[in-house]
Amino acid sequence: MNQAGETRQSRSLPDPDRVSILAAIIFLAYILTRFVTLPDREFGVQLPGIYLSIRVDIQTIVAVFVAGLTAAGTDWLLHDHPARKDRRTLPYVFLPALTAVVIGLPLNQLKYGLLWWLGLLLGGSVLVLVWIGEYISVDAQDYRQPLAAAGLTAVSFALYLVMAASLRQAGWRLFLFLPALTVGAVLVSMRTLHLRMHGEWLVYESFLIAFIVSQISTPLYYWPLSPLSFGLLVLGPTYALNSLMIGLIEERPLRQLFVEPLLAILVLIGAAYWAR
């Protein structure tokens, strides 16, 4: 009985060898960006009254590589989960892929040194914790699943805050900035709603939330805000809309429906004002 319990417990966590291999490859990818130099390529298109151009550099290539590798690696980690059976792993790859990409955003803006290495170690640690949380969340009968779901939800919104602030700091043009922010809102909302609604796949609702967030972010883009203030002001409606959507689906009373979203917006507006 004890041996069976130990076997079950050992299978409820991802294979540490696989986690180590994936983490090492992602670390290596980001380290190579500091030592490998590739010529930048610019792709543009002339539209009536405006010229749109996209610059592709080593950071862009690594971001795409890391996102794909992390998504595939997450599927590899979950492949032998005893509770997965024939369940699709697609909902579980979004957050790790987003985590891996967001790690690189502040790293690309830091000078190579001790702070850069600390940022890489911190980001790698968060990614490993996300992998563990996603692995635990697969089994609805796991007693740790509610804690893992809460942790993954918190990490999702924290990553979105880092993403919005980093993109603001990088000074991306609006036609690149807005799609990136919108895609991030879609991924965060899809994973959050999937966790909060116990496995229900809410695609249309996630795109609706992301569309509203993009409309709010557009005028904020032109305001003279610090990166942190901008990130907090974007995070507020993102969190509030997710909370409101969950309340509508669960058919909460009208008074309870708006308490959490309004409170979140007020707190984050106050934090943005303090960080201005």
Secondary structure, DSSP 4 states (H G I P E B T S, - for coil): -HHHHHHHHHTTS--HHHHHHHHHHHHHHHHHTTT-----EEEEEEETTEEEEEEE-HHHHHHHHHHHHHHHHHHHHHTT-TTTTT---GGGTHHHHHHHHHHHHHHTTSPSSHHHHHHHHHHHHHHHHHHHHHHHHT-TT-TTHHHHHHHHHHHHHHHHHHHHHHHHHHT--HHHHHHHHHHHHHHHHHHHHHHHTTT---HHHHHHHHHHHHHHHHHHHTS---HHHHHHHHHHHHHHHHHHHHHHHHT--HHHHHHHHHHHHHHHHHHHHHT-
